[in-house]
Amino acid sequence: MEHPSENNLQNIIQNAKTFNEIHSGDISLSRLHVSDMIEIGLVTEGKGIHKILGETIECAAGDIYIVGGGVPHGFFALNEKEFPTVQLLSFNADECLQGEYADIGSSDYCYGVFRDNSLISYAMLSSKALDEISNILLMLKKELTNKKERWQTAAHSYLILLLITVSRYINMAQTQTPIRSKEWAAASEAVRAVLERYSDSELTLESIASSLYMSKSRLSRIFQREIGESFLDYVRNVRINRACSLLKNTTLTNEEIVRSCGLKDIPSFYRVFKAVVGQTPYQYRMSHSAFNRLSKEEATTSILNDICDNMQIGKNKNVKNLVELAIKAGIPPKQILNDGLLRGMSIVGVKFKKNEIYVPEVLLAARSMNESIALLKSEFEESFTNFKGRVCIGTVQGDLHDIGKNLVKMMMEARGLEVIDLGTDVSPETYVNTAIEKKCSVICCSALLTTTMGAIEEVVKLSESAGIRDKVKILIGGAPVTEEFCKKIGADRYTPDAATAAEAAVEFCSMQIN
Ligand code: B1M
């Protein structure tokens, strides 16, 4: 087996850029997510779980792992008390290997966990390097016997690199700080600026470049070469890394996290987070141990916030999953509706008004709302006793908004009423004819536009001319509708929300039955 040449070793050392201590979690999100990086880690203390490529294995002090860049993995706490502490070293494999040992960036990756006294060997390498290398190589051979050949070659190379790099790195750290080039200094300065100012969403490469008296394009090139990834990717990863830790350790809302991490807005946060981490912020929070330690109240807030956020970005599937989860978690349906769904929809309304979002986005939110209402329906039904009575409901002529109407319908059905749904854009004739034919006790009119409120008055007038006004009650509502308006047009009752509307309908029906 070939060993890396002395020249390559110099490169390895020069490229060993990060050597820091991490506690449980964020390795997969560090800036090592670059295909030409190799990441080497040593579990120095404690024990925990190492999740890698779908596998979950226990890890403990003394384990060494090596992965090619871009291999998703991370460390997690075993329980509340036990966290693995991992020392991490990364370097640019492409430069070190110069193509001799493995096709970096190909689908090949390398992964090894080495038990025994590796930690000791790590500490003592500078004096006993050769002995330890051969010991570990023997162990590695055992590990590799059942793996495919290319994997073995790459793994061997990486392991050798690990041992030599670590030993050189330690030697180097013990003797002197290496002299770095001006470029390295500039790149380090940019890294420092990012770490200090990532929460500022206005942070730009341009501003850092000008503080270093260099052009933006030059700093961009230097950054890419020295740090191994683009400035933008680096900033993004720092922010997402921070967001992970906030999701894990706090109950901040996504909006607060977006703000404190300098991210643009919720939709881009979700997009970028999913792309980098492979999970939604919610899934990440849920799957992380810290979330499980949240109190019931904190978990409730977190789920409801996520419902609200996902409503705003039209993630219908997420909203439904979250609503189902909220139901399972025992959150009262009323709270799911008010603090999750309706809160989200009202933010959608504000953004729509300000032209920050447009009809397609609103329609997506509307779909989430309607489908979630359907999920909640059975939950509401359980809370009330059955009562019989028949009503018809619709959104008035010229008006296509149906969410409020659907909510009212759901609440009424939950109270045991039979509800004939006439849909949207309902003409006065349809209301009145239905009331006559189906013997409805109540006509329910919903209107969401100021311009369609007048259509309610038409229903009242037509019911009078059709001779059913004394037999049927007219119940009205919708955002622009008011008590005053109700009185003015001679309807029977205005209610501001769906639950009160259902109560009123029950009351009217019982009056008719009695
Ligand atoms: Co429209 N829209 N919309 N919209 N839309 C509003 C209503 C608006 C306030 C947005 C805004 O500018 N901020 C504005 C109306 C302004 C006004 O007239 N005062 C508006 C406009 C202008 C329009 C269009 C004209 C936009 C355009 O095309 N340029 C257009 C009109 C289309 C039409 O109807 N002909 C339009 C279109 C749409 C979409 C199709 C994109 C979509 C509707 C999808 C759907 O419903 N399937 C939509 C949506 C979703 C909204 C907002 C964002 C949300 C409405 C909603 O569902 N809210 C809304 C802004 C907002 O309200 N924040 C807006 C949640 C729902 C649960 O509340 O319906 O008020 P709501 O129901 C409440 C209560 O009012 C009450 O109970 C519910 C709470 O428990 N309630 C009743 C309702 N009906 C009741 C009946 C009762 C009793 C209580 O007794 C019978």
Boltz pocket constraint, residues with backbone or C-beta under 6 A from the ligand:
constraints:
  - pocket:
      binder: B
      contacts: [[A, 342], [A, 345], [A, 346], [A, 348], [A, 349], [A, 350], [A, 352], [A, 353], [A, 359], [A, 360], [A, 362], [A, 363], [A, 366], [A, 398], [A, 399], [A, 400], [A, 401], [A, 402], [A, 403], [A, 404], [A, 405], [A, 407], [A, 408], [A, 443], [A, 444], [A, 445], [A, 446], [A, 447], [A, 448], [A, 449], [A, 450], [A, 451], [A, 475], [A, 476], [A, 477], [A, 478], [A, 479], [A, 480], [A, 495], [A, 496], [A, 497], [A, 498], [A, 499], [A, 501]]
      max_distance: 6.0
